[in-house]
Structures are given as structure tokens and as C-alpha cells.
Amino acid sequence: MVIKVVMIIFIFLLLLTSWYLWHRRNGLFLIFDVGGDLRLSNILKWTSISLLIESVIGIIILFMGNKYLNLITLFLASLTILVFGLSITGNKE
């Protein structure tokens, strides 16, 4: 039961992060002006979409009942955030 509660909180945070990235894709994000940088705008857009898809997959897995399948959601989201972090650090602004 504790695992389900923690996974619900984690999936909620994924959805919140996805929403935030989607709304910042044409404005200011951290120290970057995303509106003038098409590459960074695309990174934010695709990261947001992938986090949304992973959240939906996580909700489906959560109701399947196997607690070990929740590792898929954790792994995919961690990998997506890792790639996102590495992508924006390579930005030349």
C-alpha cells in the first residue's frame, strides 16, 4: 500500500513537471530565453510529451497490481530527466 501511495505522488510530480515544461517552451526557462531558441523549445516540448506518456504508462502499471512493474515507470522517468538535463547543459547561450 505504501508503494502505491509513493508511486501516485511520483506520477503526480511527473505530470506537474510535464505541465511546467509545456508552458515554458516559448518563454523563459531557468536562465534561458526559450522563445528565441528553437532547439531548446523542441527539447522542452518533447520532454514534456514523453513525461506525459510515461505518466499514463505509470498509471496503467499502478493499477495492474505488480509492485515490481513500477520500476519501469521510475526507470523511464529517470532516463528522460537525465537526457533532458544533459541536453540543456550542452546549450550554447
Contacts in CASP RR format, 6 or more apart in sequence:
PFRMAT RR
TARGET T0000
AUTHOR 0000-0000-0000
METHOD contacts of the structure
MODEL  1
MVIKVVMIIFIFLLLLTSWYLWHRRNGLFLIFDVGGDLRLSNILKWTSIS
LLIESVIGIIILFMGNKYLNLITLFLASLTILVFGLSITGNKE
3 67 0 8 1.000
3 70 0 8 1.000
4 62 0 8 1.000
7 58 0 8 1.000
7 62 0 8 1.000
7 70 0 8 1.000
7 73 0 8 1.000
8 62 0 8 1.000
10 73 0 8 1.000
10 74 0 8 1.000
10 77 0 8 1.000
11 55 0 8 1.000
11 58 0 8 1.000
11 59 0 8 1.000
11 62 0 8 1.000
11 73 0 8 1.000
14 51 0 8 1.000
14 54 0 8 1.000
14 55 0 8 1.000
14 77 0 8 1.000
15 51 0 8 1.000
15 52 0 8 1.000
15 55 0 8 1.000
17 51 0 8 1.000
17 81 0 8 1.000
18 47 0 8 1.000
18 48 0 8 1.000
18 49 0 8 1.000
18 51 0 8 1.000
18 52 0 8 1.000
18 55 0 8 1.000
19 48 0 8 1.000
21 29 0 8 1.000
21 44 0 8 1.000
21 45 0 8 1.000
21 47 0 8 1.000
21 48 0 8 1.000
21 51 0 8 1.000
22 44 0 8 1.000
22 45 0 8 1.000
22 48 0 8 1.000
24 34 0 8 1.000
24 44 0 8 1.000
25 34 0 8 1.000
25 41 0 8 1.000
25 44 0 8 1.000
25 45 0 8 1.000
25 48 0 8 1.000
26 34 0 8 1.000
26 35 0 8 1.000
26 41 0 8 1.000
27 33 0 8 1.000
27 34 0 8 1.000
27 35 0 8 1.000
28 34 0 8 1.000
29 40 0 8 1.000
29 44 0 8 1.000
32 40 0 8 1.000
32 88 0 8 1.000
32 91 0 8 1.000
32 93 0 8 1.000
33 93 0 8 1.000
34 40 0 8 1.000
34 41 0 8 1.000
34 44 0 8 1.000
35 41 0 8 1.000
37 91 0 8 1.000
37 93 0 8 1.000
39 91 0 8 1.000
40 88 0 8 1.000
40 91 0 8 1.000
43 84 0 8 1.000
43 87 0 8 1.000
43 88 0 8 1.000
47 80 0 8 1.000
47 83 0 8 1.000
47 84 0 8 1.000
50 80 0 8 1.000
51 77 0 8 1.000
51 80 0 8 1.000
54 73 0 8 1.000
54 76 0 8 1.000
54 77 0 8 1.000
54 80 0 8 1.000
57 72 0 8 1.000
57 73 0 8 1.000
57 76 0 8 1.000
58 70 0 8 1.000
58 72 0 8 1.000
58 73 0 8 1.000
61 69 0 8 1.000
61 70 0 8 1.000
61 72 0 8 1.000
61 73 0 8 1.000
62 70 0 8 1.000
62 73 0 8 1.000
END
